Amino acid sequence: MKILSLYLGAFGKFNDYNLDLDAGFNLIEGVNESGKSTIHDFIEGMLFGFYRRGVKRKLYSEKYHKYKPKNNPAYYGHLVMRYQEKTIRLERHFDKDQADFKIINETTGQDITTSFEKNPIYNEADIAAFIDMPFHLYKNTLSISQKAMQTSAEAEQDLTARLENLSKSGSETFSTKKALQYIDAKKQAIGSSTARTKPYAKALKEKEKLTKELNAALEKHESVLALYQTQESLYQKKNALSQNIEALNNTIAAQENTIKKATYNTIIAKKEAIQTLLEKHSEKNMKLTTQALLKTQATYKSLFDELPKKTTEALRAKDRSDTLAEQRPDQDEMMSLKSYRAIEEDAARLETFEEVIDTDKKAALEAALKAFKSLHKTIQEKQKHQTKIRLFIRLIMIPLMLGVTAYLFFTLSYPMQLLAALPIFILLSLEGTFYLALKNSTKWNQIRTAQVKKVSESLEKERKSQTLAQAEIDKLYQKHGLKDKTEFLNQRYDAKRQKENYQRDQTLIEASLKHQKTYEAILSTYTPLFRRFNLSPSLFHLEVLLDIKHHLNAIEKTLHDGSFEALEMAIDFALKPADISDIKDNQAKRERLEKDIKRLDDKINKTTIQAEEKTKTYRDIALIEADIHHLSERINTLERRYNILENATAKLKKAEDKQEENFAPILSEAIESYLPKLTLNRYHEIKVRRSLEAKIFAKQSHQLENKTFFSEGTLDQIHFAIRLGILKALKKNEGFFILDDAFVNFDQDRLKEALKLLDEIKENHQIILLTCHKREKALLDSLKITYQLQTLPLD
């Protein structure tokens, strides 16, 4: 088992960190807090998870919280390892909310997690079982840190058991002690005759109980046999009555056969009536059977049930459709809506054009024009008169007034001279008055001129519109071949009547089609029956189907809910007709005999119930005897098993006594192959007890000394030798070996020997040495030991 690479996706201080490892010697250097212990614990977590050991439910250890990233929601990593010629990748998400553990075949990429057994507590693939290395053995053999060089008490029992099993049986998994414990448990499970709760004593007690039950059952069985004898005599009387009934049944059967034959003949007559009906109306001849007719009636029951009602509806719909078709108007008295709309449009145009030819409007315009022209003429004349007066003032009045003003000014003295301004004032007032009058007349003259122009234009436009309208009216008359409006209105009235006839015709057609569709729908509904009887769909053939229905109903009524096949099979046609006059007397006599038999049956049943009730008070004797037999065999089997287990216990104890002394030498010999090298030949001999406590022979004291005799460094070397010895004794000759600052208490020379020893075992064991010192590298270089160096960054 070799680790090929590590990937710390999000773990402790590491994020997205890859570390590739060599299959031989790996030296990983890093200062304190660079992450050496983190990598060591990462390998442990990938293999076993961070769970608390020794508890029966899934709980997380302190390391789970220690390495959970503070600023990263993820908490995961990968580990690629080579084991048993397979390269597998372990993928683990540590976070409890999304915990996941997968095992991938690195070669094929296939998820092989489900091929591993699950750990019942952690509910994930159990790698420990796969590599046969429980967590506590891993921590005390393959994984060494500065603080945990000594083998823990937790691992002592398991290590001792494995080593002892190897010494006794050559197998790590076989234990004589466990075998003896297993056999003793089996013996206790069987128990003895005095152990009341054990199977053997219970079986003896049950057998005694069954024997008593058998004796009581035999006594009760005698009274049951007496009841069955009484029952036998009742059966004999019943048989005698049954023979009389049988004779009567034969007579009644012949009479009923005669009645059934008559019924059969009636049904055949109805069938032949249907055959005759179809031969007359069907498109081709058909051979019908009664069974087929009854099957047809059952298949199309709903159609047959509705047939009278539907036939009436079809007749009514057909009659109504024909009546409506006869009420349609003649084609010459109808006009389509399109043609009528064309006439209505021309009529609307005619009215529009006639509105244009409005003589009153033309006369009003001419009158307005005449009035405006007259008013315009009056204003022009008044304007001319005002112009003449103003010209008179300017030519005559101005010189005269100026002369008077000059005369008064020169003849009068001041202040009378001021009167000279009066003519000037009068002159200016007259000029202003006539100027304003002339200006106002000019304005009204312009307004009236515009009005005359506007009315003239309107009159001219109206004349043109009337001319065009008259031309259009003439075209409309010419289009319809008419002379005047009266003829046009008469034609319009006729068109309206023809349009109404057309609409009435459409309504009649629609109503007729509706009834026709109803008629056709009914015929379509009965298409299956028309086809079945080869009839063409028609109202007449609906009535033929109705006749067939009446015949079929008669057949069905004659059968009284029975089947024709059963009736036919029940008739013995070879049997001669019997006299049926006394059939009721024979049936009454049979009924009396049946009542007598019923009374006998009641007595038999009562006797049977009494016998059954008594039988219920005890179990079947054969079953009790079978239970006693099986219980006896079980007791014999338990006795044989107990004797076999007794013999096995004696033999195992004898073998255990001989093998007990072999355990210590195996482990001591394995440790002594490493101890001299690690202690510079200072210590050679070691004695290991069953508790894995060791005593080493010290030359100083010339005796075996325990751990209190040695320094801390020497104890680390002894414990290191013990770990290597345990691996050798367990024959774990392959795998990785992790040492996390494990040699801090080793001096230079002993460290050199330890490194040489690691170099020797690196062929089988992958070495992963984590250190914060430089001396391991220097010594490896000086010893020319091949290794791969990895340096961890501080950040």
Solvent accessible surface area in square Angstrom, and as a share of the most:
residue,aa,sasa,rsa
1,M,16,0.07
2,K,36,0.15
3,I,1,0.00
4,L,61,0.30
5,S,26,0.17
6,L,2,0.01
7,Y,43,0.16
8,L,0,0.00
9,G,6,0.06
10,A,1,0.00
11,F,0,0.00
12,G,23,0.22
13,K,84,0.36
14,F,8,0.03
15,N,91,0.47
16,D,101,0.53
17,Y,46,0.18
18,N,99,0.51
19,L,4,0.02
20,D,94,0.49
21,L,14,0.07
22,D,62,0.32
23,A,53,0.41
24,G,15,0.15
25,F,3,0.01
26,N,0,0.00
27,L,0,0.00
28,I,1,0.00
29,E,7,0.03
30,G,8,0.07
31,V,85,0.49
32,N,108,0.55
33,E,156,0.70
34,S,0,0.00
35,G,7,0.06
36,K,14,0.06
37,S,58,0.38
38,T,15,0.09
39,I,0,0.00
40,H,9,0.04
41,D,15,0.08
42,F,0,0.00
43,I,0,0.00
44,E,8,0.03
45,G,0,0.00
46,M,0,0.00
47,L,4,0.02
48,F,11,0.05
49,G,2,0.02
50,F,7,0.03
51,Y,13,0.05
52,R,125,0.46
53,R,67,0.25
54,G,85,0.82
55,V,49,0.28
56,K,196,0.83
57,R,159,0.58
58,K,80,0.34
59,L,44,0.22
60,Y,34,0.13
61,S,25,0.16
62,E,146,0.66
63,K,57,0.24
64,Y,2,0.01
65,H,106,0.47
66,K,130,0.55
67,Y,9,0.03
68,K,77,0.33
69,P,16,0.10
70,K,169,0.72
71,N,154,0.79
72,N,51,0.26
73,P,122,0.77
74,A,26,0.20
75,Y,1,0.00
76,Y,55,0.21
77,G,0,0.00
78,H,54,0.24
79,L,0,0.00
80,V,20,0.11
81,M,1,0.00
82,R,98,0.36
83,Y,24,0.09
84,Q,113,0.50
85,E,151,0.68
86,K,114,0.48
87,T,21,0.12
88,I,4,0.02
89,R,56,0.21
90,L,0,0.00
91,E,38,0.17
92,R,8,0.03
93,H,69,0.31
94,F,10,0.04
95,D,13,0.07
96,K,102,0.43
97,D,133,0.69
98,Q,95,0.42
99,A,45,0.35
100,D,61,0.32
101,F,13,0.06
102,K,80,0.34
103,I,0,0.00
104,I,13,0.07
105,N,28,0.14
106,E,70,0.32
107,T,113,0.66
108,T,95,0.55
109,G,53,0.51
110,Q,114,0.50
111,D,72,0.37
112,I,30,0.15
113,T,27,0.15
114,T,135,0.79
115,S,89,0.57
116,F,26,0.11
117,E,139,0.62
118,K,133,0.56
119,N,27,0.14
120,P,128,0.81
121,I,65,0.33
122,Y,20,0.07
123,N,105,0.54
124,E,26,0.11
125,A,6,0.04
126,D,29,0.15
127,I,3,0.02
128,A,19,0.15
129,A,62,0.48
130,F,65,0.27
131,I,12,0.06
132,D,59,0.30
133,M,10,0.04
134,P,34,0.21
135,F,36,0.15
136,H,42,0.19
137,L,2,0.01
138,Y,1,0.00
139,K,57,0.24
140,N,6,0.03
141,T,1,0.00
142,L,3,0.02
143,S,4,0.03
144,I,0,0.00
145,S,29,0.19
146,Q,90,0.40
147,K,196,0.83
148,A,42,0.33
149,M,7,0.03
150,Q,89,0.40
151,T,19,0.11
152,S,45,0.29
153,A,82,0.63
154,E,108,0.48
155,A,0,0.00
156,E,47,0.21
157,Q,154,0.68
158,D,39,0.20
159,L,0,0.00
160,T,13,0.08
161,A,26,0.20
162,R,30,0.11
163,L,1,0.01
164,E,6,0.03
165,N,6,0.03
166,L,22,0.11
167,S,17,0.11
168,K,20,0.08
169,S,50,0.32
170,G,55,0.53
171,S,39,0.25
172,E,27,0.12
173,T,120,0.70
174,F,91,0.38
175,S,8,0.05
176,T,5,0.03
177,K,90,0.38
178,K,124,0.53
179,A,21,0.16
180,L,26,0.13
181,Q,109,0.48
182,Y,135,0.51
183,I,18,0.09
184,D,67,0.35
185,A,58,0.45
186,K,85,0.36
187,K,30,0.13
188,Q,108,0.48
189,A,54,0.42
190,I,15,0.08
191,G,12,0.11
192,S,52,0.33
193,S,68,0.44
194,T,117,0.68
195,A,32,0.25
196,R,211,0.77
197,T,107,0.62
198,K,69,0.29
199,P,44,0.28
200,Y,34,0.13
201,A,10,0.08
202,K,116,0.49
203,A,2,0.01
204,L,64,0.32
205,K,151,0.64
206,E,72,0.32
207,K,73,0.31
208,E,105,0.47
209,K,134,0.57
210,L,11,0.05
211,T,62,0.36
212,K,136,0.58
213,E,54,0.24
214,L,30,0.15
215,N,85,0.44
216,A,50,0.39
217,A,0,0.00
218,L,85,0.43
219,E,132,0.59
220,K,82,0.35
221,H,64,0.29
222,E,116,0.52
223,S,41,0.27
224,V,3,0.02
225,L,80,0.40
226,A,55,0.43
227,L,39,0.19
228,Y,91,0.34
229,Q,136,0.60
230,T,74,0.43
231,Q,19,0.09
232,E,97,0.43
233,S,53,0.34
234,L,21,0.10
235,Y,88,0.33
236,Q,115,0.51
237,K,123,0.52
238,K,51,0.21
239,N,84,0.43
240,A,57,0.44
241,L,41,0.20
242,S,44,0.29
243,Q,129,0.57
244,N,82,0.42
245,I,16,0.08
246,E,105,0.47
247,A,62,0.48
248,L,22,0.11
249,N,55,0.28
250,N,100,0.51
251,T,63,0.37
252,I,1,0.00
253,A,54,0.42
254,A,22,0.17
255,Q,5,0.02
256,E,57,0.26
257,N,10,0.05
258,T,30,0.17
259,I,76,0.39
260,K,69,0.29
261,K,42,0.18
262,A,59,0.46
263,T,30,0.18
264,Y,35,0.13
265,N,85,0.44
266,T,65,0.38
267,I,1,0.00
268,I,39,0.20
269,A,58,0.45
270,K,64,0.27
271,K,37,0.16
272,E,92,0.41
273,A,36,0.28
274,I,0,0.00
275,Q,32,0.14
276,T,88,0.51
277,L,33,0.16
278,L,2,0.01
279,E,97,0.43
280,K,158,0.67
281,H,38,0.17
282,S,18,0.11
283,E,127,0.57
284,K,132,0.56
285,N,128,0.66
286,M,26,0.11
287,K,200,0.85
288,L,12,0.06
289,T,73,0.42
290,T,3,0.02
291,Q,58,0.26
292,A,31,0.24
293,L,0,0.00
294,L,30,0.15
295,K,146,0.62
296,T,6,0.04
297,Q,17,0.08
298,A,73,0.57
299,T,88,0.51
300,Y,59,0.22
301,K,120,0.51
302,S,80,0.51
303,L,30,0.15
304,F,4,0.02
305,D,81,0.42
306,E,73,0.33
307,L,0,0.00
308,P,52,0.33
309,K,121,0.51
310,K,55,0.23
311,T,11,0.07
312,T,71,0.42
313,E,46,0.20
314,A,0,0.00
315,L,92,0.46
316,R,148,0.54
317,A,6,0.05
318,K,64,0.27
319,D,90,0.47
320,R,105,0.38
321,S,6,0.04
322,D,65,0.33
323,T,46,0.27
324,L,7,0.03
325,A,52,0.40
326,E,145,0.65
327,Q,83,0.37
328,R,93,0.34
329,P,25,0.16
330,D,101,0.52
331,Q,122,0.54
332,D,131,0.68
333,E,68,0.30
334,M,27,0.12
335,M,37,0.17
336,S,46,0.29
337,L,61,0.30
338,K,161,0.68
339,S,51,0.33
340,Y,25,0.09
341,R,131,0.48
342,A,48,0.37
343,I,17,0.08
344,E,47,0.21
345,E,110,0.50
346,D,7,0.04
347,A,3,0.02
348,A,55,0.43
349,R,103,0.38
350,L,3,0.02
351,E,84,0.38
352,T,73,0.43
353,F,37,0.15
354,E,47,0.21
355,E,132,0.59
356,V,44,0.25
357,I,51,0.26
358,D,54,0.28
359,T,95,0.55
360,D,109,0.56
361,K,103,0.44
362,K,64,0.27
363,A,55,0.43
364,A,60,0.47
365,L,33,0.16
366,E,72,0.32
367,A,62,0.48
368,A,33,0.26
369,L,23,0.11
370,K,153,0.65
371,A,62,0.48
372,F,54,0.22
373,K,107,0.45
374,S,65,0.42
375,L,75,0.37
376,H,35,0.16
377,K,125,0.53
378,T,76,0.44
379,I,23,0.12
380,Q,67,0.30
381,E,96,0.43
382,K,113,0.48
383,Q,37,0.16
384,K,133,0.56
385,H,108,0.48
386,Q,19,0.09
387,T,66,0.38
388,K,140,0.59
389,I,47,0.24
390,R,39,0.14
391,L,98,0.49
392,F,100,0.41
393,I,6,0.03
394,R,112,0.41
395,L,117,0.58
396,I,88,0.44
397,M,38,0.17
398,I,54,0.28
399,P,74,0.46
400,L,102,0.51
401,M,31,0.14
402,L,92,0.46
403,G,41,0.40
404,V,59,0.34
405,T,24,0.14
406,A,45,0.35
407,Y,141,0.54
408,L,45,0.22
409,F,98,0.41
410,F,159,0.66
411,T,73,0.42
412,L,57,0.28
413,S,77,0.50
414,Y,161,0.61
415,P,83,0.52
416,M,95,0.42
417,Q,52,0.23
418,L,120,0.60
419,L,84,0.42
420,A,6,0.04
421,A,61,0.47
422,L,97,0.48
423,P,11,0.07
424,I,52,0.26
425,F,134,0.56
426,I,74,0.38
427,L,15,0.07
428,L,116,0.58
429,S,52,0.34
430,L,60,0.30
431,E,38,0.17
432,G,31,0.30
433,T,84,0.49
434,F,48,0.20
435,Y,101,0.39
436,L,116,0.58
437,A,34,0.27
438,L,28,0.14
439,K,123,0.52
440,N,80,0.41
441,S,11,0.07
442,T,47,0.27
443,K,121,0.51
444,W,106,0.37
445,N,27,0.14
446,Q,117,0.52
447,I,64,0.32
448,R,37,0.14
449,T,66,0.38
450,A,61,0.47
451,Q,60,0.27
452,V,24,0.14
453,K,128,0.54
454,K,144,0.61
455,V,21,0.12
456,S,40,0.26
457,E,101,0.45
458,S,45,0.29
459,L,4,0.02
460,E,81,0.36
461,K,146,0.62
462,E,20,0.09
463,R,98,0.36
464,K,124,0.52
465,S,39,0.25
466,Q,20,0.09
467,T,94,0.54
468,L,122,0.61
469,A,3,0.02
470,Q,79,0.35
471,A,45,0.35
472,E,48,0.22
473,I,8,0.04
474,D,71,0.37
475,K,122,0.52
476,L,5,0.03
477,Y,29,0.11
478,Q,149,0.66
479,K,131,0.56
480,H,38,0.17
481,G,65,0.62
482,L,34,0.17
483,K,169,0.72
484,D,67,0.34
485,K,78,0.33
486,T,87,0.51
487,E,61,0.27
488,F,1,0.01
489,L,79,0.39
490,N,89,0.45
491,Q,56,0.25
492,R,69,0.25
493,Y,153,0.58
494,D,60,0.31
495,A,2,0.01
496,K,98,0.42
497,R,96,0.35
498,Q,38,0.17
499,K,29,0.12
500,E,85,0.38
501,N,32,0.17
502,Y,55,0.21
503,Q,78,0.34
504,R,122,0.45
505,D,3,0.02
506,Q,74,0.33
507,T,85,0.49
508,L,17,0.08
509,I,47,0.24
510,E,124,0.56
511,A,31,0.24
512,S,15,0.10
513,L,95,0.47
514,K,139,0.59
515,H,55,0.25
516,Q,44,0.20
517,K,135,0.57
518,T,59,0.34
519,Y,19,0.07
520,E,86,0.39
521,A,56,0.43
522,I,10,0.05
523,L,17,0.08
524,S,72,0.46
525,T,64,0.37
526,Y,1,0.00
527,T,33,0.19
528,P,52,0.33
529,L,0,0.00
530,F,2,0.01
531,R,183,0.67
532,R,70,0.26
533,F,0,0.00
534,N,34,0.18
535,L,8,0.04
536,S,40,0.26
537,P,79,0.50
538,S,32,0.21
539,L,30,0.15
540,F,112,0.46
541,H,22,0.10
542,L,0,0.00
543,E,72,0.32
544,V,4,0.03
545,L,0,0.00
546,L,35,0.17
547,D,60,0.31
548,I,0,0.00
549,K,20,0.09
550,H,102,0.45
551,H,44,0.20
552,L,0,0.00
553,N,57,0.29
554,A,29,0.23
555,I,0,0.00
556,E,80,0.36
557,K,158,0.67
558,T,33,0.19
559,L,19,0.10
560,H,150,0.67
561,D,143,0.74
562,G,42,0.40
563,S,55,0.36
564,F,5,0.02
565,E,79,0.36
566,A,57,0.44
567,L,24,0.12
568,E,59,0.27
569,M,165,0.74
570,A,54,0.42
571,I,11,0.06
572,D,70,0.36
573,F,102,0.43
574,A,97,0.75
575,L,72,0.36
576,K,167,0.71
577,P,109,0.68
578,A,34,0.27
579,D,102,0.53
580,I,76,0.39
581,S,94,0.61
582,D,61,0.32
583,I,21,0.11
584,K,159,0.68
585,D,101,0.52
586,N,21,0.11
587,Q,63,0.28
588,A,43,0.33
589,K,100,0.43
590,R,55,0.20
591,E,91,0.41
592,R,142,0.52
593,L,25,0.13
594,E,85,0.38
595,K,110,0.47
596,D,43,0.22
597,I,21,0.11
598,K,123,0.52
599,R,140,0.51
600,L,20,0.10
601,D,40,0.21
602,D,72,0.37
603,K,115,0.49
604,I,6,0.03
605,N,80,0.41
606,K,128,0.54
607,T,13,0.08
608,T,37,0.21
609,I,97,0.49
610,Q,80,0.36
611,A,0,0.00
612,E,86,0.39
613,E,90,0.40
614,K,90,0.38
615,T,54,0.32
616,K,151,0.64
617,T,83,0.48
618,Y,27,0.10
619,R,92,0.34
620,D,78,0.40
621,I,30,0.15
622,A,64,0.49
623,L,102,0.51
624,I,0,0.00
625,E,87,0.39
626,A,38,0.30
627,D,49,0.26
628,I,30,0.15
629,H,104,0.46
630,H,112,0.50
631,L,18,0.09
632,S,26,0.17
633,E,85,0.38
634,R,122,0.45
635,I,11,0.06
636,N,71,0.37
637,T,39,0.23
638,L,11,0.06
639,E,68,0.31
640,R,138,0.50
641,R,134,0.49
642,Y,70,0.27
643,N,87,0.45
644,I,113,0.58
645,L,29,0.14
646,E,72,0.32
647,N,92,0.47
648,A,32,0.25
649,T,23,0.13
650,A,64,0.50
651,K,148,0.63
652,L,38,0.19
653,K,110,0.46
654,K,131,0.55
655,A,36,0.28
656,E,33,0.15
657,D,109,0.56
658,K,138,0.58
659,Q,47,0.21
660,E,74,0.33
661,E,131,0.59
662,N,60,0.31
663,F,6,0.03
664,A,37,0.29
665,P,76,0.48
666,I,60,0.31
667,L,0,0.00
668,S,10,0.07
669,E,127,0.57
670,A,7,0.06
671,I,0,0.00
672,E,54,0.24
673,S,43,0.28
674,Y,29,0.11
675,L,0,0.00
676,P,22,0.14
677,K,88,0.37
678,L,0,0.00
679,T,0,0.00
680,L,78,0.39
681,N,94,0.48
682,R,110,0.40
683,Y,9,0.03
684,H,81,0.36
685,E,69,0.31
686,I,0,0.00
687,K,97,0.41
688,V,7,0.04
689,R,133,0.49
690,R,92,0.34
691,S,52,0.34
692,L,17,0.08
693,E,105,0.47
694,A,19,0.15
695,K,66,0.28
696,I,4,0.02
697,F,70,0.29
698,A,0,0.00
699,K,111,0.47
700,Q,96,0.43
701,S,42,0.27
702,H,141,0.63
703,Q,101,0.45
704,L,70,0.35
705,E,24,0.11
706,N,70,0.36
707,K,106,0.45
708,T,118,0.69
709,F,83,0.35
710,F,19,0.08
711,S,70,0.45
712,E,121,0.54
713,G,14,0.14
714,T,14,0.08
715,L,36,0.18
716,D,17,0.09
717,Q,4,0.02
718,I,4,0.02
719,H,24,0.11
720,F,0,0.00
721,A,0,0.00
722,I,13,0.07
723,R,1,0.01
724,L,7,0.03
725,G,0,0.00
726,I,0,0.00
727,L,6,0.03
728,K,96,0.41
729,A,9,0.07
730,L,7,0.03
731,K,138,0.58
732,K,37,0.16
733,N,89,0.45
734,E,101,0.45
735,G,0,0.00
736,F,0,0.00
737,F,1,0.00
738,I,0,0.00
739,L,0,0.00
740,D,9,0.05
741,D,21,0.11
742,A,1,0.01
743,F,3,0.01
744,V,44,0.25
745,N,55,0.28
746,F,5,0.02
747,D,75,0.39
748,Q,90,0.40
749,D,82,0.42
750,R,31,0.11
751,L,0,0.00
752,K,64,0.27
753,E,42,0.19
754,A,0,0.00
755,L,0,0.00
756,K,78,0.33
757,L,2,0.01
758,L,0,0.00
759,D,42,0.22
760,E,100,0.45
761,I,24,0.12
762,K,32,0.14
763,E,134,0.60
764,N,79,0.40
765,H,16,0.07
766,Q,0,0.00
767,I,0,0.00
768,I,1,0.00
769,L,1,0.01
770,L,0,0.00
771,T,1,0.00
772,C,41,0.25
773,H,75,0.33
774,K,144,0.61
775,R,59,0.22
776,E,6,0.03
777,K,63,0.27
778,A,60,0.47
779,L,11,0.05
780,L,0,0.00
781,D,70,0.36
782,S,78,0.50
783,L,47,0.23
784,K,182,0.77
785,I,13,0.07
786,T,106,0.62
787,Y,49,0.18
788,Q,58,0.26
789,L,69,0.34
790,Q,38,0.17
791,T,90,0.52
792,L,7,0.04
793,P,65,0.41
794,L,102,0.51
795,D,156,0.81
